[in-house]
């Protein structure tokens, strides 16, 4: 046991002597220059969750979503939070189940007829945005052959 303690003390003293001869700056530079093996970094590094890419949407579906977003933003900006929230929820439902989202948008469009706007210019803007969304929804309905729509 005594031999082991003497051996450890000798190794520590020799190592300390080498460090003194090299100097503190030189030792720090040599320690920094030692590269770690790549395998350890990949084991220690936390893995980031992969981003799931959204599936490509049909152009007419994109048109419906853009029109719904425009109308929802306008309604929210003019103090009509509930119809705007309904539009956003219906548009979000389209990404998972397109048919259910289209039916929800159609139902929301029926409710938007009740929105009261006092300004004539604003009323015309709402009518234009609703008409744009209604035509986009009808076009997508016809493309998916969900409901028969009669063209005027």
N, C-alpha and C positions, 0 to 999 in steps of 0.2 A: 504494500500500500504506500509506503514511504517512497519507493522507487517511482510510482505513478505520479505522486505529488511533485517530486523533484523534476520529473520529465516535463510536466505541464508548465512549471515555473520557468524552466530553461527555454521552452518554446515561446512562451510569452515574452521573456526578456530578449530573445533573439529577434522576434517580430517587432518589438518596441525599438530596438537598435536600428533595424532596417528602416522603420518609419522616420526615425530622427535623421538618419543619413539622407533620405530622399527629400525631406521637407514637406510641410503641410500642403502647399499649393500643388506640388507635383503628385502627391498621393490623391488629392481630390480629383485632379484631372484624369488620372489613370482609372479611378473608380468610375467616373462618369463615362469614360470611353468604352468600358466593358459593356457589350451589348447583351441584352437578355435574350434567351431563346424564344423564338416566335410561338412555340407550342404553349408556353406558360401564359403568354398574353391572351391567347385565344381561350384558354381555360378560365382565366380570371375575369375577362371582359364580360360584362352583362350583355345578353343578347337582346336586341331591340325587337319589339314585335313587328312583324312585317305588315306593311300597309296593304290592305285589300283594295285592289283596283275595282272601281265601280264598273259594272257591265255597260257596254256601249248601248246607248238608247237610240231608239228609232227617231229619225228627224221630226216626224209629226208629234211624237211624244215630247221631244225637246221643245217644240213650238208650244205645246200645251203648258209645259212647266214654266217657260219664259213668260207666257201671257198670265199665268196664275201668279207668278212672282211680281209682275208689274202691278197687277190689280191689288194684290195683298199689300205691297209697299205703299200704294196710293191711299188705300183705305186706312192703313195704320198711321200714315202721316196726317190724315184728316180726322183722326179720333174715332175711327170705327174699328176697335180692337177685336171684337168677337168675330165679325165676318172675316177679318184678315187672318185670325188664328185658324178659323175653319178652312180657309183656302190653303194655308201653309200645311195643315195636317192632311188635307186631301191630296195635296201635291206630294207630300212625303210618302203617303200610302201608295202612290203610283210606282215608286221604285221597287216595292216588294210585290205588290199585286196590282197590276196595271188596271184591270177591269174594275176592281173595287175602288181604286183611286178615281177612275173616270166617273163612276156612279156617285161617289162622294162629291166630286167637283160639280156634277150636274145638280145635285141636291143643294149645294152651297150657292150655285148660281140662281136657283129659284128663291133662296132666302135673301139674296142681295137686292132683289127688286124692291125690298122694303126699306132699304137704306135711304134716309132723307138727307139731301144736300140742298142748302138754301141758294147757293150761288149758281147762276145759269151756266157759266163757263165750267164750273166744277161738275155740274150735272151732265153736261155734254161729254166731259172727259170720262166720267164713270160709265156712261152709256157706250162710249167708244171702246173702253177697256173690257167691259162686259161682253160686247159684241165680238171683239177679237177672241176672247177666251171661249165664248160659246161656239164660234165657228171652228176653232181649233179642236175643241172637245168633240163636236159633231163629226169633223173629218176623221178623228182617231176612232170614234165609235164605228163609223162606216168602214174604216180600214180593217178593224178587228171583227166586223160583222156582229157586233153585240146587240144593237137595237136598230130596227129600221127607222130611219129618219126620212121625212118627206122634204124635198127641196121646194121652196116656194117658187 
